[in-house]
Amino acid sequence: RDFRGAIDTWKRFHLTEGAAGLMEYDLSNYAIGYAYFKRKQAGDYTEANIAFRKFLLGTRQHDARKVADANIRAADCYFMNRDFSQASDYYRKGIELKQVDVDYCLYQKGLCDGLNRNYEAKVDALRRIETEHPGSNYMGAALNELADTYYRNIKDYDKAIQYYEKILKNYPNSSYTGNALAQLGNIYYERKQDDKAFEYYDRFVKRDSKSEAAKDVLEAIKKI
């Protein structure tokens, strides 16, 4: 697709007399934002972010779903540029507007808060997926992030066990299953519950015997 051509066309429109007084002026910023966002060349996320925020700063009233979407895309641009504080704030706006992709915003906000080492805020966002969006496509990933956060960052091993077990129960064949088995083995090993540790390590190795991770687990088994 000719993203450059679309961007140039809309920017020429901005320069025409009277353009700023038209509804299409705001919408053109939204369109420019998407053109940069989808092109994904160097600097494009910054340009897309600027365009989406110009649309949001417009004084005209627009479709609520489009306003929510522009907030989410601005958040995505901040995320891709590794400005996680700003990204979290714009995902929060997407959540509050309750129009589109709220579960996605909760998941992304959780990731941003975790990257900012605000682990309690991360947990709060991810648990809302569990309670408010139980059918979400992000549920498995959210459970995995919750479990890892409780284990590695908050050090609440009982909560970590609870969420790793939820993964094994509800997503037994997912890409998160191996991590859940390995980490449950690690938790029980650290607690000196060797029988339980061996149980989960053994299940991990039987499931994924040829991986590099399996070699590490086999070494852990030797220490039991």
TACOR-V673735 format. One record per residue. RES is the residue in one letter. PHI is phi in radians with two decimals (* if undefined). Layout:
RES:PHI  RES:PHI
This chain:
R:*  D:-1.54  F:-1.16  R:-1.06  G:-1.10  A:-1.12  I:-1.07  D:-1.10  T:-1.10  W:-1.17  K:-1.22  R:-1.16  F:-1.04  H:-1.00  L:-1.52  T:-1.31  E:-1.09  G:1.46  A:-1.06  A:-1.11  G:-1.55  L:-1.73  M:-1.00  E:-1.13  Y:-1.11  D:-1.09  L:-1.11  S:-1.15  N:-1.13  Y:-1.06  A:-1.17  I:-1.08  G:-0.99  Y:-1.19  A:-1.09  Y:-1.14  F:-1.04  K:-1.44  R:-1.27  K:1.11  Q:-1.55  A:-0.97  G:1.47  D:-1.22  Y:-1.16  T:-1.16  E:-1.13  A:-1.10  N:-1.03  I:-1.06  A:-1.15  F:-1.10  R:-1.25  K:-1.09  F:-1.04  L:-1.19  L:-1.43  G:-1.09  T:-1.54  R:-1.48  Q:-1.47  H:-2.21  D:-0.90  A:-1.05  R:-1.17  K:-1.19  V:-1.12  A:-1.09  D:-1.09  A:-1.12  N:-1.08  I:-1.17  R:-1.18  A:-1.07  A:-1.07  D:-1.04  C:-1.14  Y:-1.05  F:-1.07  M:-1.13  N:-1.59  R:1.13  D:-1.73  F:-1.30  S:-1.16  Q:-1.14  A:-1.03  S:-1.02  D:-1.15  Y:-1.29  Y:-1.11  R:-1.03  K:-1.10  G:-1.06  I:-1.14  E:-1.14  L:-1.29  K:0.96  Q:-1.91  V:-2.48  D:0.90  V:-1.15  D:-1.13  Y:-1.07  C:-1.08  L:-1.09  Y:-1.13  Q:-1.15  K:-1.08  G:-1.03  L:-1.07  C:-1.09  D:-1.11  G:-1.14  L:-1.14  N:-1.56  R:1.09  N:-1.74  Y:-1.24  E:-1.16  A:-1.14  K:-1.04  V:-1.07  D:-1.04  A:-1.14  L:-1.21  R:-1.20  R:-1.17  I:-1.09  E:-1.08  T:-1.55  E:-1.80  H:-2.37  P:-1.10  G:-1.66  S:-1.13  N:-1.19  Y:-1.65  M:-1.08  G:-1.06  A:-1.13  A:-1.13  L:-1.08  N:-1.13  E:-1.13  L:-1.07  A:-1.06  D:-1.11  T:-1.19  Y:-1.09  Y:-1.33  R:-1.51  N:-1.90  I:-1.49  K:1.13  D:-1.72  Y:-1.18  D:-1.13  K:-1.15  A:-1.05  I:-1.01  Q:-0.98  Y:-1.38  Y:-1.11  E:-1.17  K:-1.08  I:-1.10  L:-1.12  K:-1.34  N:-1.67  Y:-2.36  P:-1.15  N:-1.99  S:-1.50  S:-1.24  Y:-1.62  T:-1.12  G:-1.05  N:-1.08  A:-1.08  L:-1.10  A:-1.13  Q:-1.26  L:-1.09  G:-1.03  N:-1.12  I:-1.08  Y:-1.21  Y:-1.13  E:-1.14  R:-1.49  K:1.09  Q:-1.74  D:-1.10  D:-1.10  K:-1.19  A:-1.03  F:-1.07  E:-0.98  Y:-1.33  Y:-1.06  D:-1.08  R:-1.11  F:-1.12  V:-1.12  K:-1.12  R:-1.40  D:-2.54  S:-1.22  K:-1.75  S:-1.42  E:-1.11  A:-1.08  A:-1.10  K:-1.10  D:-1.14  V:-1.15  L:-1.07  E:-1.15  A:-1.15  I:-1.07  K:-1.09  K:-1.49  I:-1.34
